[in-house]
Amino acid sequence: MNHRPIDILKAAHGKIVIVRLKNNKNVSGIVEAYDMHLNLWLNDVEVTDTEGNTESFDKFLVRGDNVIYISPNLK
């Protein structure tokens, strides 16, 4: 089993991930697509800031260069 970031995203396709951004926001949503730069296209998204304020979006694009980490739930 490979453990490259792109392999982890492949396994997470169609599942919920939590993404931590450089601006200290957390983004959670279902992985619709991704690319080799770790850009993520997510569905059914919630964005939470450090104060706990949450915004919801149907679709959301995260640029890979803004990502600190991606935490998939592969269960």
N, C-alpha and C positions, 0 to 999 in steps of 0.2 A: 504494500500500500504506500503510495506517495504522500508526502506531507508538505508539498509546495503550497503556497497560498492559493494558487489557481485551482489545485486539486480539491482543497477544502471548499472553495466557492462552488465548484462543480457538484460536490456532494450536498451543498446547501441550496441548490437551485430549487425554487418552489417552496422553500422553508423560511422561517423567520430568523433574521439575524439582528444583532445589536451592533451598531457602528459608533465608535467614539471618534469625534472630530477634534481637530486642533483648536477650535473655538470653544471647547469644553461642553459641547452639546452632544447628547446621545440620540441616535436615530435608530428606530426599530421598524422593520418592515419585511415583506416577503421578497426574496430575490427573484426578479424577473429576468435579468440579464446582467452580464459583467464582461469586462474585456481584460486584456493582458496588462493594462495599467491599473487594474483594480478599481476602475470606475464601476459604480453599481447603479443599476436601475431597479428601484424598489416599488412595490405596491403596498397599499394599506399601511401608510407610514404614520408614525408618531415621532415628533421631534421634541425633546425635553431639554430645557436649559438647566443651569446650575441652581436656579431658584425653584425648580419643580414645575414651571409653567410648561404646558404642553400644547402643541399645534398638531393638527391632523391634516394629511394630504392623501389624495388617491394615488398619485404617482410622484416619485422623487428621484432625482439624479444626484449621486454623491461622486464628486471628483476624487479619484484615487489619491491625489497629492494632499488632500485634506484629512485623510484617514490616519488615526493613531492605531486603532485596532478594529478587527471585525470578529465578533464572537458568534459563531453559528451554534444552533441547537440541532445536533445531528441524530437525536433520538428518534 
